Amino acid sequence: MVLIRFLLRRLVMLAASLLIASFVIFAALYLAPGSPLAALSGGRTLPPASIRVLEARYHLNDSFPVQYWDWLRGALHGDLGVSIVLRENVSALIASRIWTTAGLVLYAAILIVLLGIGLGIVAGLRPGLLDTSTLVLTAVAAAIPAFVAAIMLILAFAVQLRWFPVLGNGTGFLDNVRHFTLPAVALAVSSLAIVARVTRAAVREEQGRDHVQTAISRGIPVRQVILRHVLRNAAIPVTTIAGVTVASLIALAAVVEVAFSLNGLGAYLVASAQDKDLAVVQGISLVLVAAFVVVNLIVDLLYAVLDPRVAAGGRAR
């Protein structure tokens, strides 16, 4: 029952966050310099009759509250308007590209969780050369921006070694995986390093706790102590950093998609902003914010599962 109340509170907060985000997104683009008519006309001078038709079709003469309410009401029904440039439904344009971004972020998230947490646990449990090497490598990797990692991976594995393709999404599941491997690594490398370092530090801290040392001194098997006490208690900070880094991938994906010519939401957002296609920019921004909020909701639920005190009234300290 406590968990259900916790979930309901988080759902209310999610709805409020999305409502505020929708207002900020619409208001920011409404106040942005430039006129939608310029994009609609392609910079040409239109006769007054054509201007009136465009203003009526896109509700450009309506007040800000009316325009926002119409857009929000449509968004709640899955209608994000019509692209100014392509004259197509924005929802359909987003739907045709959303799985590229979702697949890329999911692939990178899997790499971060499996390799980052795994490497951090091994380094934390086995001090020595492996631990030192992990610290050095992760310190370097954490400082590499996604676009720099993309360039390095393209030069090494696509141009020189020719192991992986460099452009496009591919066709079929296995071909998709091959095409997404380099972009996913470029997207994940910095976050993976950060997660590994935090995991290592959390495991080391839990190993030094009094109750862990007491359990070992009483003859409890070390494997059992590690599983029940060290890793379980270290899971809270690890979940925190993993959730934050995975959520940040949603925004960083745009850089990688442009570098690898992937037909995803991030690359389309950049192109739409350059073309001043406001309806598409608004729609994609809302979808990305919604995805970010949902990821954070999932992280909060993991908190509640790992530590019931979170659901009861506050996050564990």
N, C-alpha and C positions, 0 to 999 in steps of 0.2 A: 504493500500500500504506500509506503514511504517512497519507493522508487517510482510509482505511478504519479504521485504528486510532484516529485522532482521533474519527471518527464513533462508533465503538463506546464509547470513553470517555465521550463526551457522552451517549449513550443510557443508559449505566449511571448517570451522574449525574442524568439526567432521571428514571429510575425511582426512585432514592433520594429525590430531591426530592419527587416525588409521594407516596411512602410517608410521608415525614415530614409533608408538608402534610395528608394525610388524617388522620393521628393528631392533629395540632394542631386541625384543624377539628372532628373528632368530640369531642375532649376539651373544647374550649372550649364547645361547645353542651351537652355533658353536664353541665358544671359551672355553666352559666348559671342564674340565678335563675328560679323558676317551674317548674311541673310540666306535663309533656305531658298528664297526665290532665285538667288544667284546660282545655286547648285542645280535647281530645277531647270533653269534656262540655259545652263552651260555657259554663262557669262554673256549671252546674247541679249540684245534689247528686245523685249516683247511688247506687243501692242497692249493697251489697257484691257481689252476684252480677255485676252489670254491670261493676263495677270489676275483678273478677277476669278477666272475659272480655277486657276491653281490655288488661289487663296481660299476659295470655297471648298475645293477637294481636300486640302490638307489642313483646313480650319486655322489658317494663319492669322485671321482677323479676330479670332476669339481671344478673350482675356486669359491671363496665365492660369488662374484657378480652373477655368472651364477646360482649357487644353490639358492641364494635368489630370483632371478628373476623367476626361474622355480616354486619355492614354492609360491611366491606372485601371479603369474599368475594362478596357480592352485587354490589358495584360493579364488581369485575373481570369479572363476567358480564353487566354492563349493567343490573343491577337495583339501583336506588338507594332502594328502599323504597316506601312508600305515603304519600301526602299525608294528614296528619291532618285538614286542613280539607275537601278535596275528595274524599277517599277514592279517589283515582286514582293510578296508577303514576307515580312521580316522573320516571322516565326518559321516559315519553311526554309529560308536561307540559313537560319541558325541551326535548325534540325539537321540540315545536310552536312554541317561542319562540326557539330558538337561532339560526335563520337571520336573524331580525330583528337581533339583536345582531351577528352575524357580518357581515351586509351593511352595517350602520352603521359598524362599525369598519373594514371594508375600504374603504368610500367615504372615510372620514376619512383613512385611511392613504394612499390614492392622492392626495388633496389635499396631504397633508404632503410626500410624496416628490416629486411633480411640481412643486408651487408652491414649497414650502419650499427644496428643493435647487436648483431652477431659479433662484429669486430670489436665493439666496445666491451662486450661481456668477456670475450677471450682475453683482451688486453688487461681488463680489470682483475681477472682471476689469475693471470700468469705474469707477474712482474719479471722484468728482465729485458732481453734484446727485443722480443716481440712487442712488449709494451713501449719501449723507447722508440722503436721503428714506427709504431702506430701513431704516437704523439707527433713525430716529425712529419710523417706523410699527411696526416689529417690537418696539421697546421698549414701546410702548403696548399692542400686541396680546398680548405675552407676559404682561402683568399682568392680563389680563381672564380671570376664572374662567369655566368652561363655562356655569354657570347664568346668569351675567350676560350672556354672549354670546347665550344662548338667548332671554332676555327681549328684548334689543335687536333681534335678528333677527325675532322674532315681531311686535314693534311696527312695525318698519320694512317688512318684506317680506310679512307676512301680513295685518296689520290695516290699515296705511295703503295700501300699493301693491297688495296682493292678488295678488302674483305667484306665491306658493307656498302650498299648503295647510299647516295648522298642526297638525292632529291626525290620528292614525291612521297605518297602514302603506301604505294604497293597495292597488289590485288590478292585477295585470299589471306587467310589467317597467318600462315607461315611467312608469306611475303611481307605482310604488315609488320610482323615481329622484326624481321630483318631491317626494314626501313625505319622502324621506330627505335632500334637499339642505340644507335649513336645519339639521336636526339634525347632519348631518355637518360643516357649516361651524362650527357652535357647538362641536362636539367637537374640531375640528382647529385652530381659530384660534390658541390659545395655543401649542400644540406646533409648529405651522407657523412661527410667529415665531422660536421657539427654534432650530429646525433651520436656518432661513435665516441666523440670526446665526452659528451655529457653522460652517456651510458657508462663509460669507463669510470668517470668520477663518481657516479652514483653507486656503482658496484663497490668501488674502493671504500667509500664512506660507510656503506652498510656492513662491509667486512670488519670494520673497526669498531662497530657497536658492541657495547658490553654484553648484551644478551646473546650475540652471535659467538663471542669468545667463550661465554659461559657454556653455551650448548656444545661447543667443540670440546671444552675441557671435561665435560661430563660423558664424553665418549659417543655422542651422537654422530653417526656417519657424516662426513664432510659433504657428500653429495646431497644428503637430505637437508642439511643446514643451508646449503647454497640455494636449493630449490624453494624451501619453505620460508626462509628468513631473508636471505640476501637479495635474490632476484625478485621476490614478491614485493618487498619494501622499496626496492630500486625502481619498480615499474611506474610509480607515480611521476617522478621527474622525467623519466624516459618517455612516458606517454605525453607529457606536456610538450617537450621539445619536438617529438615526432609529429604531434598534431599540428603544431605551429608551422613546422617546415613543410609538411605536406600541403597545408592550406596555402602557404606562400607560393607553391608551385603553380597554382591557378593563374596568378599574375605573371610569374616569370615565364610561363609557357609561350607567351607572345614572342619573346626574343628568340627562343629556340625554333619556333615555327617559321619565323622569317628566315633564319639562317639556313634551315633545311628545306625551305619551300614546301612546308606542310600546309594542307588546306584545312586549317583549324580556326577556332574562334579568335585566338590571339592575333594571328596574321590578318584575318579579315577585319578585326577591330582597328588595326593600324591602317589598313588600306581605306577603310570607311572614314576614319578621321581625316585622312589626307584628302579624300573626295568630298568632305563635309556632308556625308550621308548621315544626318542626325538621327533618323529613325533607327538605323542599324546600330549606331554607336550607343544609343539609349538602350536598345534591346539586349545587345551583347553585354553591356556593363551591368544591367540588372541580372542577367543570367549568371555572370561571374561572381557577383556579390552574393547571390542566392547560394551558389555552390560553396563559397567560402563560409557562409553562415552555417550551412548544413554540415560541413566538415567539423566545424567547431562544436556543433551540437553532438555529433558522434563522439568527439573527444570527451565532452562533459559526461556522456553516458558511460564511457569507459572508466572515467574517474569514479562514478557511482558504483560500478561493478567491482573495481579494484579496492575501493575503500568506502564502505557503507556510510561512513561519517559525512561524506560529501553530500549524499542525498538527504541525510538527516538534518543538515543545517549549514554546512560550510566545507570548504576544501581542506583536505588534510594538511597539516603543518609538518 
